[in-house]
Amino acid sequence: MPKLIETRDLVTNFYTYEGVVKALNKVGLVIERGTTFGLVGESGCGKSVTARSMMRVVQEPGRIEGGQVLFYPGEDGQEAVELLSQSEAYMQSLRGDQISMIFQEPNAALNPIMTIGDQVAESFLFHRKKEMCAKVLEDLKTADLPWPGLKKLLEFFYRRAAADPGDRLCCWASRTPILKRWQQRLFREARRRSVEIIAALDIANADQVVDRYPHNLSGGMKQRILIAMALACEPLLLIADEATSNLDVTIQAQILDLLRKLKKKSISSILLITHDLGVVAETCDRVGVMYAGSVCEVARVGELFRNPLHPYTRALLDAVPKFSVSGQLKSVEGNVPNLVDPPSGCRFHPRCPLRRKICAQRLPELALAGPDHLVACHLAGGRSGSAQVWGGR
Amino acid sequence: MLVFVLLGVSVLIFAILMTFSPERRAMTYVETPQQVKDIPQIIKQHGLDDPAHVQYFRWLKQISTGNWGWSFVAADTVWNAFWRYLPITLELNLFTTPLIIIIGIWLGTQAGIHKDTWLDHLTRIFAIIGWSLPTFLFALIMLMLFYGYFPLFPPGIIGDKVQMFILENPDKFHSYTGMYTIDGLLNGRLDITLDALRHLAMPVFTQVVVVVALLMRVMRSSMIEEISKEYVITARAKGADNKTIYFRHARKNALIPVVTVAGWLVAFSMEGSVSVEIIFNRRGIGWWLAQSAIALDIPVLMGMCLFFGLVYVVTNLVIDILYAAIDPRIRLT
């Protein structure tokens, strides 16, 4: 599969009063076209920050300090665009159009005082203005208007906007009272599209829902609206940042089902961030496990569950409640390290049951430990294939 | 609702009134010095030693018929004096209120967006000066600079020439509102309006600088809070530019707490700023109230308490309506 997006040695720090939080420590991930990539790990291990760094929407006081984010917009995955060195304007044209994101908290992620329709329509207005203006221009030919001069004026504006969405004259007119009403047909078109996309996500009465406010909708509905916003412009990559974590199980299943269906139909890839291993097993093709700001293991989903190589992955899998096993649930000993002052060497070593001297001294790098199986552990031994060092379970 | 709140206010005010001795309260009926010796008779006549509830309902009846008592500070009935002093304070507020709201919200928004830049520091210095420098000191400095050294903006309400003209030609200038800036326009006398504006400039400026500081700081912190919210990231992930994020998404949300503060500030300045009115020699509500408080002119204090109660009730009503207009979550439908 050709690559779609790749991060190399991504470093993101947060400058807080307590000190510099080293949230990402050289994160390297590859997401391929047409696949679902799962990113798992405990809370606070840097999953969301990785996704946000990819889109360059890290909030203050966070800063992306180093590394590369390579985006391959072409079908063959050859030409790369380095996103971290692009201008903010370029990123704006990319976000929501080619890469989009669904968020964890549907309650907080929607603007409480804007109607659903307005919020969904924004996606179209940011990225599909040209297309929509052309469509309105087409409709204007057959439209009945009270007086002919108005039609001429509207056509003038829409022709200019269709040629160049950032046209100076049109922008000025959009801010001037009365004159700004030229955009009404554009808004109507955006609204029509919003209703269409909301209806496509199995929401009943889509034409009424667009006039409601977020507080009128249920959590599941809000999550669907967020998905509608993210899918509006048919992105190449959809980042689902704990998109189902705050929903109850039935709604969660519905949303995951929806994502699977949509992936087949339109989106190329999904980056699914979650801490629920069940969700990962069910939906993902490849999985990356993160711990304290670095990636410790990446493998195909079957391989990871069958043959976990990193001690942290094993601990994580052991912590999943199983119906067949009775007795006390195993947990990972210790706590997530404070990232202001992370442990030296391998960041997992203070909690690792198999630590050696070398673990505290040197940071293990991601190395191939099997077919399509990367692991960052001194003991799992890279290419030498000494995965059996610490025996079976 | 409004009626009940006002009734509550009146009970409170009356309770305060009852703490004064009957003799003290009898003074409110004294209109000439000769009447002072008739006080025991006045007490009997007006039933000032009756049970409290009897007096309360009698007082309520008087108040509601417009009989608010006699103000010896104004040498007029409270009712008449009130309508004489109100336009002066109202005129000042007519100019300060929109300025405070516009400048406060605009500067606060800019400071919030450009947090920790030179612009933010500049507005912070401005706010500290406005908020911590005593009003009377600031007003005196202004008066010294712009009247003492550069006689550009004189104190008072209107110039002597205009005053003389109005006194000499009562038929040519009709006072519609008691506010010279507006009456000048209504009478087609632009020169009178301009002269009144010249006298207004300094008090308005002082009042704005002093009051705008608080509103600006509230707007700033509210804006900073909104910018860090999750929905802003959603908008950014949609591809929104900064302008859309700040002015379409964040500012409207940030206005919600600011509306309350702005409402209270407007209500507060209706009481008239005592320092500004005294220093710039504009005898309005604030000046009258201060004088009455010193001279223990009880009917004035009682009447004004009731008036401010009304102002605050109405302000709260307006705030609630504005809330509903901004925030769909608290609309009843």
Interface residues (C-beta under 8 A of the other chain):
Chain A: R52 M55 V57 Q59 E60 A89 Q92 S93 L94 R95 G96 D97 S100 M101 F103 E105 A108 A109 L110 N111 P112 I113 M114 E122 S123 F126 H127 Y213 H215 L226 M229 A230
Chain B: S228 K229 E230 Y231 I233 T234 A235 R236 A237 K238 G239 A240 D241 T244 H249 K252 N253 I326 D327 P328 R329
